[in-house]
């Protein structure tokens, strides 16, 4: 049994001071602790912002970046870790990294934040959904209704949520995605009609609550837990699709 994850482990994770095995244990812990994961993600954002300081320091400090520097400095001081980052935080407050980040890499508030661009895996989910619909129309491509979530987990490392009892699986396929394997399950989901559940691994740890992305022919509700990403795609009303995705995301916790 691994040692319990401590606050020091979380700070060391943010500071890239853990060995790969311990990082995996921390990420597994965060995947089941949304509040801790949200806090770690905020610290990671602050850390990455501070690291950009060395690349191109400019004047005119941003209040938000100064607050981030102070917040990160205090968190590290409590655990007596991260001396180097504390010094960087102090320098950031003086030379105004925040203004550069806002102008050059979009770390400040912009109009586009109201409608964030979906992650890359959502495009894979949409393509898989369209491929599933194509397979359903082709006599020469029989659908495969039987699938084993335990076998899929063992072979791909992808965990699938349990489906509602009134949903009927019509096809289950493994597809390539830009970061490895992905799973596409075509489902007759009652009032939602034909939907697709997409699941895949991603290269970066993140926690994303179910979020809608509307396309010309379909709507995808996507979310991410740790390094596993999911999307529920269909052509029905947005609200019922969002509620269904929320139930599936909670079933994974």
N, C-alpha and C positions, 0 to 999 in steps of 0.2 A: 504494500500500500504506500502511495506517495505521501510526502509530508504535506500538511495543510498549506494552502496559499496564504501568505501574509501580506501586509501592506508593503513590507520591504521588497517582496517578490514583485509586486505590481510596479513599484518605482524602478526596480532593476530592469523590468520588462520595457518600460518607457525609455530607459537609458541604454538599451541594447547591451546589458551586462549579464544576461542569462545564457547558459549553454542551450543547445537545441532541444534537448530532452525536457528541461525545465520550462522552456518557452511553450512547448506543446502542452504541458500540464497547466500552465497559466491560461493559455488560450481555451483549453477545455473548461476551466473554471469560469472564465468570462462568458463563454457561450451559454452558460446556465445562470448567470448573474447579471441581468440587464443593467441594474444601477451601477455596479462596479465597472461594467464594460463601457457605459456612457462616460463615466469619469475618466477611465483610461484613455478613451478616444479623444476627450478634450485635452488631456495632458500630451498625447501624441501630436495633436495639432499644434499646441504651443511649442513643443520640442522642435517640430519640423520648421515652424516659422522662425524660431531662434537660429536654427542651423543655417538658414538662408542669409543670415546676417553677414557671415564671413564672405559670401560671394559678392555682394554688392551693397555696402552700407550707404545710405543717403540721409538727407536731413528731413525735417518736419515730422516729428513723431506722431503716431496714431494713438489715440487714447485707448482703443481696444487692445492694441498690441502691448502698450505699457501695462495695462491691467493683466494681460496674459503673462507678461514677464514677471510681474510681482507675484501673481498666483502660483506660478511654477516654482519660483524661488522659495516661497514660503513652504510649499509642499516638500521640496527637497531638503530644506533646512530641518524640518521636523524629524526626518529620518537620518540626518547627517550623511546624506548621499548626494552625489552629483555636484561636487564642488566646481567642476568645469562649467556645467550648465548654469550654475548660480552666477558665476562671473560673467558669462555671456548675457544673462538676463539683465544684470546691472548695466553693462555696456549698451544693450539694446535701448534701455530707457534714455540714454544720453544722446545717441546718434540717430535715433528715429528710424528704426528698421520698418516700422509699420507703414509709413507713407510709401516706401518703395514697394512693399508687398502688395499694397492696394493697387498701385498703378501698373505693376508689371505682371503679377501672377494672380490677381483677382482674389486675394484673401480678404479684402474688405467687403462690405455689404454692397451688392449690386442688384439691379432690377431682375436679373436672371435667376436670383436665388428663390424667388417666389415659385418658379417652375424649374426645378433642377433637372439637368440632363440625366437621363437614366444611365446606370452603369452599363458597361459593355455586355455583360451577360444577358441583359434584357433583349438585346438584338439577337443573340443566339436563341433565346426562348421564343421570340417571334418567328424566326426561321424554322425552328423545330415544330412549332404549332402549324405553320403552313405546310411543312412536309407531312405532318400527321394527317392533315385534311386531304392532301394529295393521295397518300396511301389508302385512305378510306374510300376514295373514288375508283381505285384501280383493282380490277378483278385479279390480276396477276400478283398482287402484293397483299396476301392475306394478313389480316390483323391478328395479333397474339394477345389474348385477353389475360392469360395466366402470367403472374409475375411473383417473385419471392423477394420481399424487402430485405430479409436477412441475408440472402445470397448476394443481392445488389450491394449491400453494405460491406460484406466481406470482400467482394471483388473490386469495388470501386472506391470504397470509403465514403460513399454518399448515403446519408440517412434520409429515408422517406417518411413523411408523416402518415399516420393512419387516416384512411379516408372515411367520410360519413357512410353509414350502412346503406343509404338509399342511392349512393353513387355506383354506377356500373362501369368498370374498366373495360374499354374496348380494344386498346392496343398499348403495348409497353415495349419501348425500344431504347437501346443505348446508342447515342450519337456522339461523334467527336465534337468538342467545343474548343475555343481558342486556348483554354488552359488545361485540357485533358478530356476526361470522359464527362458525359452528361446523360441524364435520364429524361425521357419524354414519355409521359403517360397520357393517353387520350381517354377521356371520361365522358360518359353521359351523366350529367350532373343535375337531373331534375329540371327545375325551372330555369337553371342557368344554361341549359342546352349542352352542346358539345364544348368542353373546355379541355385545356392541356395543362398538366402540371409538369414544370421543368425544374430540374435540380442539377447543380453542377458545383465543382470545386472552384475556388478563386485563389489567386496568388496572395491576396492581402486580407488580413483579419479585419472584420468590420461588423458592426451591428446596425442594421437598417430595419426600421419598422415597416410594415406593409405600406407601400406607396404606389399610386396609380400612374401609369404611363399610357397615354392614348395615342393610337396610331390610326392610319386611314381605314384599315379593315378590322381592327381588333383593339381590345384594351388588355394590358398586362398589369397585374398587381404583383409587385416584386418585393422581396425582403431578403435579408442576409443575417445569418447567425454564425459568428465566427468566420470560418473559411468556407462555409457552405452557402450557396445562393439559390434562391427559389423564385419561381414566377408562376402565377396562375393566369392563363390567357384565355379569353373568350370574346364573344361578340354580343353578349347580353348587356343588361343595365350595369352601370358602374357600381352602384351601391351594393347590390347583392353579391357581385364578384368580390368587392372589397371585404364584405363580411365573411365570405367563405375563406378568403386568403388569411384573414385574421384568425379564424378558427384553426386553420392548418398550421399557422405559425405558432400558436399557443400549444398545439398538440406536440410540438417538437421540444418544448421546454421541460 
